[in-house]
Amino acid sequence: MSIKYDAPASLHKWDSVSQRRPGDVQSFGSRIVWEGTLKGCVHQFLERPKAQQALYEIMVGEEAGLGKTILGPDDVVAIAEREDFPTG
């Protein structure tokens, strides 16, 4: 799979209750904390404390070539571990 790391993306953080995502997502929501490229969003995600990473997800368009537009924490970590992920 070829990923376009320069595709537009945004990093979102869910409001939390005791550092956990609430079960009632109707009452809580996410907010954009960073906008840029997929590469930049992955780097921003990795800079967050590990204990809080479950509160984040990345929204990206279909042009990124991922087959989905919402990336959860496990997806983001898998992308960061790819051999072709740009580190700089």
Rosetta blueprint (number, residue, H / E / L):
1 M L
2 S L
3 I L
4 K L
5 Y L
6 D L
7 A L
8 P E
9 A E
10 S E
11 L E
12 H E
13 K E
14 W E
15 D L
16 S L
17 V E
18 S L
19 Q L
20 R E
21 R L
22 P L
23 G L
24 D L
25 V L
26 Q L
27 S L
28 F L
29 G L
30 S E
31 R E
32 I E
33 V E
34 W E
35 E E
36 G E
37 T E
38 L H
39 K H
40 G H
41 C H
42 V H
43 H H
44 Q H
45 F H
46 L H
47 E H
48 R L
49 P L
50 K H
51 A H
52 Q H
53 Q H
54 A H
55 L H
56 Y E
57 E E
58 I E
59 M E
60 V E
61 G L
62 E H
63 E H
64 A H
65 G L
66 L L
67 G L
68 K L
69 T L
70 I E
71 L E
72 G L
73 P H
74 D H
75 D H
76 V H
77 V H
78 A H
79 I H
80 A H
81 E L
82 R L
83 E L
84 D L
85 F L
86 P L
87 T L
88 G L
